[in-house]
Amino acid sequence: MSAFPFRLIATDGAARTGVLQTPRGDIRTPAFMPVGTAGTVKALTVDQVAQTGADILLGNTYHLMLRPTAERVRRLGGLHRFMRWDKPILTDSGGFQVMSLSGIAKVTEEAVTFRSHLDGSKHVLSPERSIEIQADLLGSDIVMQLDECVSWPAPHDRAAQALRLSARWGERSKAAFGERPDQALFGIQQGSTFEDLRRESAERLQEIGFDGYALGGLAVGEGHAAMCETLDYAVPMLPENRPRYLMGVGKPIDIVEAVARGVDMFDCVLPTRSGRHGQAWTWDGPINLKNARFAEDDTPLDETSDCPASRDYSRAYLHHLIRAEEILGQVLLSWHNIAFFQALTAAMRLAIAEGRFEAFRRDFAARHSRPADRGA
């Protein structure tokens, strides 16, 4: 029995909407988790993030263990108190960042040894240490097992090696986590784009038993079509009665297509990263506010939105702020983008509940594939 009950409210084809119940509040699914890498969703206050409708944030083990250190966060009351967010937090294991940011990482059966990208100091991250950081020091609500993620393309034997190491690390993560009534542990399916490896990974994870199941090793270069093809067979391999989390995804069209295949949870740095570079996501696709065609456009990004950044500022003003390199422009566009991603998941929850998700999906895809110039 999971510490966090997961209740499906409605399904429409493979798409599903539900609620993951946690001691710090319900998480409505499909859910998008804004990424608070270093204890902050970049450029935004937690009040602004909460106002967008976010039920949960993601924190990053790798970055927090290096700065300000997980031990310091613990001494200061845990991550929730430290960043003043009282809703659920999911933390990643740190494994992906170790592989992608540390420059030199040595993976053994016991652990991964790496050097900090900040000062070159040496660190060791084992499954047990990752659990300690996430569950005991940061106080995460949803903890991720340590896994090894390989980039794409990966040969079959390399992908198999990584998934089997991840499965063994999953067993150690589960043992270190133990039984906790107020925290949950998610396992991570690996296997690149190989169906037989995805199945092996899913079977091994379910033998161990987790509170939720993530799909790892996607959105690492394989492209939208290959990702969707992998999700076609990988998602049904995971339990129907537990949340399914697609890690690091992504663009709105990726999220919609993943929901169509039965995924429940998502995270990505895209909304705030795009905002810092002048890009706004809209129901008709992304637009580049740096473009001169917005210089005298007095319309807001979305007059129907509840988000002040979307509703109360003109595109001309946002264009000016971005071109003038004013910090407020980055704040407003990041705020708008997070609000848009939350509005997107809310719209999908409603469409699934009303049995019209397929029509929503077709309309969304058509609007996002229009060749019209959006100033990009």
N, C-alpha and C positions, 0 to 999 in steps of 0.2 A: 504494500500500500504506500503510495507516494505521500510525502509530507505536504505537497501542494496539489489539491484536487484539480483536475482538468475536466471541464464540462462542455461538451459540444452542444451548441444551441440549434444550429441548422447546417445542412449541407446542400450544395447545388452542384451536381456532378462530383468531381473530386474536391472542389473548393469547399471550405468549411469555416464557420465562425463559432467561437466559443469563448470561454473565460477560464483563465488560469488563476486560481485563488491562492494568495500569499498572505502572510501575516501583516504585510505593509500595504495591502490593497490588491484589488483585482487587476489582472492584465487582460484586456479585451483583445481577442485575436480575430483576424490577422493583426499583428502588432509590429510597428516599426520602432526600434530602439535608437534614439539619438546617441551618438558616441561621445562620451566624456573621457577622452583619452587620459588626460592627466588630472582628473578630478574636476573638469569643466567641459561643458559643451562649448567649443571655441566661440568667443565673442558674445556669449549669452549668459544671462543670470538664470538660476534655476527657476525663478518665478516666470521668466519669459518662456522657458521650455515647458513648464507645467501648463501655462496658458494655452499652448498649442494643442493640448490634449494628450500629451505623452504619458503613458502609464508606467514606464520603466526606462531607465538609462543603462548604458553599457560603460563599464570602467575597464581600464587596461592594466593588467598585472605587471607587464614588463616595464612600462613607463613609471608606474607608481612605486614599484620595488626599487627602482634606481633613484627616483626623485619624487617626493621627499623621503622615501623609504617607507615600506609597509609598517615597520615598527613604529615610526613616528606617527603615521596615521592612526595606528592603534592607540598610542599614548594620548592622542588628541580626540579619542572617542569613537574611532571608526570612520569609514568613508562617508556614511550618511550624514553624520554630524559635521564632519570636516568640510563637506561641500554644501551642507544645508539642503539636502534632498531627502524627504521623508517617505518617498515611494520606493518600490523595489529597484534594486540594482543587480544586473548581471555582470560578472567579470569574466573576461576571457582568460585562458590559462597562461598566456605569455609566450606560448610556443611559436606562434606564427611570427611575432615580432622578433624573437630571438633569431629565427632563420633569416628574416628579411632585412633586419636593421643592424645586427651586431657585426656584420662583416665577416668575422671568423667565428664559426660555431662548430664544436665537436660533439657529435651525438654518439653516445654509447648506450648499452642496455640499461645502465644505472641512471643516467641523466644527460642533460645537454650542458656543456660548459661553453661560456661565451664571454666576450669582452664588451663592456658598455660602450654604446655609441657616443656617450657624453664625455667620458674621461679615460676610457680604455681599461678601467678596473675589471678584474676577473670575477665572474659569478658562476654559480652552479645552480641549475634549476632541475629538480627531480619531480616526479609526480607528487611525492609527499610534500616537498617544499612549496609547490604550486598550490596544493590544497591548503596548507598552513597559511600562506599569504592571503589567499582569497577568503577562506572561511573564518579563520581565527583572527587575522590582523586587520584586513580591510572590512570584514563583516558583510561580505556579499550575500545577497539572498539566493541567487542562482550561480552556482559554481561550475566551471567547465573543467573536464578532465584535461590533463596534459596530453598532447598528441604531436605526431610529426606530420607536417603538411609538406608535400612535394609540389613543386611548380609544374606547370604543363608546358610542353608534353613530357610525360614521364614514361619510360619503358615499363612494360607489364611487371617485370621482376622487381624493379625499383619501387613501383607503387605497391606491390604485394609486401615487400619488406617493410615499408612505412606503415601500412595498415596493421600488420602483425605486431610491430613494435607498439603502435598506438593501442592495440587491444590489450597487450600486456601492461602497458602504462595505465590503461583504463581500469584493470583489475587492481593495480596498486593504488590508483586514485580512489576507487570505491572503498578499499580497506582503510585508507587514511581518513576518508570522510566519515565512515561509520554511519550511525543513525542519528540524524539531527532533525527534530520536529519543526524547526523554524528556518531551515535552509534546504535547498534542493541541489542535486548533482546531475549534470547532463553529460552523456557520452557523445562521442563524435565519430560518425561514420566517415571512413576514408575509402580509397580505392580508385582515385582519379576518374577517368571516363570508361572504366572497364566494368561491365555488368557483373561478371563472376566475382570480382574483388569487392564490389559494393555489397553483393549478397553475403559473402563471407564475413565482411566487417559487420553488417547488420546482425547476422546470426550470433556472432561472438559478443557483440554489445548486449543483445537481449539475454544471453546466458548470464552475463554479469548482473544486469538489471539496473536501469537508471530511471530518474524521475522525468527525463526528457531526452530527446535525441536530436543532435545537430547533424547537418550535412556539411562536412568540411571538404577542402580540396577543390572547391569550385570558385568561379570568378577569379581564377589565377592565370588567365590568359587563353582559355579554351574558346572564348567567344559565346555569344548569346545562343546560337543554334545548338552548339554542342552541350552547353549547360542545360538547355531545355530537354534535349534528348536524354541526357543522363538522369535528370529529375523524373522523366517519364517512368523509368524503372526503379530508380533509387528510393523515391519517396514511399511507394507502396510496400517496400521492404521493412519500413519502420512501423512500430505499433500505432494503431488507430487511436488508442485511448490515451496517448501521451502527446505533448506538444512537439512539433517538428520545427527546427530552427535552421534556416539557411544562412550560414555565416558570411558576412562581408558583402551582402547584396542589398541594394545596388541601385541601378537606374530604375525609374518608375516602371518602365515596360518589363524589366526583369522581375520586379516584385509582382506585378499583375500576373505574368505568366507562371511564376512559381506558385502563387495562390491557386491558380487554375489547376495545379498539379497536387495540391494538398498541403502546402507549406503554411505554417502558422506564424512564424516569428522571423524578423529580419533586423540587420543593423548595417550601417554604412556611414563613412565619413563624408560621402558625396554632398549632402545638403549644405553643410557648413563650408566645405572646401570650395564648392561651386560659388557660394555666396561671397567668399573672400576674393574671388577672381571675377566678380561682376556678372555671374550667371544666375538667372532666376528660373526655377522650374514652374511650369504652368500646365493647365489642363490641355493646352495645345502644344506642349513640348517646351524645351528650354529656349530662353532668349538671352542675348548678350547685351546687357545694359551699357556697355562701353560704346556700342554702335551709335553713330551720329544720328540715325533716324529716330532715336528716342529723345533728342535734345529738346524738342518742344512738344512732346507727347504728354498731355496733361491728365491722362487716365491713370488710375492705379493699377497695380498688378492684378488684383482681384477684388472688385468692389463688393462681392458677396461674402468675403472671408470675415471671420471674427478676429483675425490677427491684425493689429494696428499697422504693422509693417506692410501687409498686403493691401490694406484697405485705405489707409489715410495719407499715403505719400504718392506723389505722381512719379511716373516713369522718368519724366524730365528731371525731377529733383534727384532721383536715384542715379540717373545718368551723370548728373553734375557731381554728385558725391564720389562716385567711382572714378570718374575722370580726374577729379581733384585729389584723389587718394585720401579722402577723408575717412577716418575710422568708422564714422556713423554709417557710411554706405555698406561696409562689410557687416556691421551689426544688423542693419535692417534686412539685407538680402539673406543673411544666414537665418534670421528669425522667420522671414517669409518662407524660405525653403523647408525648414523644419515643420512649419505649419502646413505647407502643402503636402508633405509626406504623411502627416497625421490625418489630413483631410482625405487623402487617397485611401488610407487603410480604413477610415471610418466609412467612406463611400462603398468600399468593397464589403465591409461587414453588413451594411444595409442591403446591398444588392444580393448577397448570398441569402440573407434572412428572408428576402422577398422573392427568391427564386428567379432572379433575372441577372445572375452574374454573367452568363455567357453573352448576353446583349451588352452589358457594361464592358466586358473584355473586348468585344469586337469594336465598339465605339471608341474605346480608349486607344486601341492599336491603330485605328484609322486616323484619329486625330494626331497621334504621335508619329505617323509615317508620312504626313503631308509634306510635299516638297516646297511649300511656301517659304519665302525668306523670313526668318525670324531674327535677323540681325546677328546670326552666329558667325 
